[in-house]
Amino acid sequence: MNIKKHWLKSLAVAAVAAMASANASADVVAAVTANGGATLNEAPMNIPGMKTPAFAHPAGQLVATYSAECYAGEGPPSKSRNLVAVRIIVLDASGNQVATLSPQESVFCSAGSERGTHSFTGVATLPRGTYRVLVRARLGEERASGWVGPGSLVVLR
């Protein structure tokens, strides 16, 4: 009886572990990397190399993570602190913007911080379709300096 009880308990633990890992799995649907970067200004710009190839999406949640080196220099003394803001954009097959994977531009790095690698993840629920994902960035202040360097964009579902 003890052996049977121990075996059933082990089977139950294995089943729970299998279900948990099945629910936590995700598929990479697109990924890009870029060795270069971009010098930014206050106008939003697409980051070179940070646009995925087209991919089919069956419907449901889409998750994208953008990681890159980032630096934001100080802006003019009369202004508030400079920042680099990013937005992860979803395009349909025709190239029209259909969603953002963040509700608004998000601060990626800010002045006063060390140059370094930063990361941002966004999520959206999309209908079935063919999509591409890209990253846009801008500076928070006029006449400030900043850039994003080598980076990667990974899209999961």
C-alpha positions as CSV (number, residue, x, y, z in Angstrom):
1,M,0.0,0.0,0.0
2,N,2.8,2.4,0.8
3,I,4.5,1.8,-2.5
4,K,1.2,2.4,-4.4
5,K,0.6,5.6,-2.4
6,H,4.2,6.8,-3.1
7,W,3.9,6.0,-6.8
8,L,0.5,7.8,-7.1
9,K,2.0,10.9,-5.3
10,S,5.0,10.9,-7.7
11,L,2.7,10.6,-10.7
12,A,0.6,13.5,-9.4
13,V,3.7,15.7,-8.9
14,A,4.9,14.8,-12.4
15,A,1.5,15.6,-13.9
16,V,1.4,19.0,-12.2
17,A,5.0,19.8,-13.4
18,A,4.1,18.8,-16.9
19,M,1.0,21.0,-17.0
20,A,3.0,23.9,-15.5
21,S,5.7,23.6,-18.1
22,A,3.2,23.2,-21.0
23,N,1.4,26.4,-19.9
24,A,4.6,28.3,-19.6
25,S,6.0,27.4,-23.0
26,A,6.2,30.0,-25.8
27,D,7.3,29.9,-29.4
28,V,9.7,32.4,-30.9
29,V,8.0,33.6,-34.1
30,A,10.5,36.3,-35.2
31,A,13.9,37.6,-34.0
32,V,16.3,40.2,-35.4
33,T,19.7,41.5,-34.2
34,A,21.6,44.6,-35.3
35,N,25.3,45.4,-34.8
36,G,24.8,49.1,-35.5
37,G,22.6,51.6,-33.8
38,A,21.1,55.1,-34.2
39,T,21.7,58.6,-33.0
40,L,18.3,59.9,-31.9
41,N,16.5,63.2,-31.9
42,E,13.1,64.3,-30.5
43,A,11.2,62.9,-33.5
44,P,10.2,59.2,-33.3
45,M,12.3,57.1,-35.6
46,N,12.4,53.5,-36.5
47,I,15.6,51.8,-35.2
48,P,17.6,50.4,-38.1
49,G,17.6,46.6,-38.1
50,M,14.9,46.4,-35.6
51,K,12.0,45.3,-37.9
52,T,11.1,41.6,-38.0
53,P,10.3,39.6,-41.1
54,A,6.6,38.9,-41.6
55,F,5.1,36.0,-39.6
56,A,1.8,34.3,-39.3
57,H,0.0,34.7,-35.9
58,P,-3.0,32.4,-35.1
59,A,-4.7,34.9,-32.7
60,G,-3.9,35.5,-29.1
61,Q,-1.2,37.1,-27.1
62,L,2.0,38.4,-28.7
63,V,5.0,39.3,-26.6
64,A,8.1,41.2,-27.8
65,T,11.3,42.1,-26.0
66,Y,13.7,44.7,-27.2
67,S,17.2,44.9,-25.7
68,A,20.0,47.3,-26.7
69,E,22.8,49.5,-25.5
70,C,21.4,52.9,-24.6
71,Y,22.6,56.4,-23.7
72,A,20.8,59.6,-23.0
73,G,22.9,62.8,-22.6
74,E,21.7,65.8,-20.6
75,G,19.4,68.2,-22.3
76,P,19.5,72.0,-22.2
77,P,19.9,73.3,-18.6
78,S,16.4,75.0,-18.7
79,K,14.7,71.7,-19.5
80,S,13.9,68.6,-17.5
81,R,16.1,65.5,-17.6
82,N,16.5,63.9,-21.0
83,L,15.4,60.3,-21.7
84,V,15.3,57.8,-24.5
85,A,11.7,56.5,-25.0
86,V,10.9,53.4,-27.0
87,R,7.7,51.9,-28.4
88,I,7.3,48.4,-29.9
89,I,4.9,48.7,-32.9
90,V,2.9,45.9,-34.7
91,L,2.3,46.3,-38.4
92,D,-0.1,44.3,-40.5
93,A,0.7,42.7,-43.9
94,S,0.1,46.0,-45.7
95,G,2.5,47.9,-43.3
96,N,-0.2,49.7,-41.4
97,Q,0.2,50.1,-37.6
98,V,-2.4,48.0,-35.9
99,A,-1.1,47.9,-32.3
100,T,1.6,48.8,-29.9
101,L,3.0,46.3,-27.5
102,S,3.1,49.0,-24.8
103,P,0.3,51.4,-23.9
104,Q,2.6,54.4,-24.4
105,E,6.2,55.2,-25.1
106,S,8.2,53.8,-22.3
107,V,11.4,55.2,-20.8
108,F,14.3,53.0,-22.0
109,C,17.1,54.9,-20.4
110,S,17.6,58.4,-18.9
111,A,20.3,61.0,-18.5
112,G,22.5,60.6,-15.5
113,S,22.5,56.8,-15.8
114,E,25.5,55.0,-17.1
115,R,25.7,53.8,-20.7
116,G,24.6,50.2,-20.6
117,T,22.3,47.5,-21.9
118,H,18.6,48.0,-21.2
119,S,15.5,45.8,-22.0
120,F,11.8,46.4,-22.5
121,T,9.0,43.9,-23.0
122,G,5.5,44.6,-24.3
123,V,2.4,42.5,-24.7
124,A,-0.7,42.7,-26.9
125,T,-3.6,40.4,-27.9
126,L,-4.0,40.3,-31.6
127,P,-6.5,38.6,-34.1
128,R,-5.3,36.0,-36.6
129,G,-3.1,37.6,-39.3
130,T,0.3,38.3,-40.7
131,Y,2.4,40.8,-38.9
132,R,5.8,42.4,-38.5
133,V,7.1,44.1,-35.4
134,L,9.4,47.1,-35.2
135,V,11.0,49.4,-32.6
136,R,10.7,53.2,-32.6
137,A,12.7,55.5,-30.3
138,R,13.1,59.2,-29.6
139,L,14.7,61.6,-27.2
140,G,12.6,63.3,-24.6
141,E,14.2,66.7,-25.0
142,E,15.1,69.0,-27.9
143,R,18.8,69.7,-28.5
144,A,19.8,66.8,-26.2
145,S,21.9,63.8,-27.3
146,G,21.3,60.1,-27.1
147,W,21.6,56.9,-29.0
148,V,20.7,53.2,-29.0
149,G,23.4,50.8,-30.0
150,P,23.6,47.1,-31.0
151,G,20.4,45.3,-30.0
152,S,17.9,42.5,-30.5
153,L,14.2,42.2,-30.9
154,V,12.5,38.8,-30.1
155,V,8.8,38.1,-30.6
156,L,7.0,35.2,-28.9
157,R,3.5,33.8,-28.9
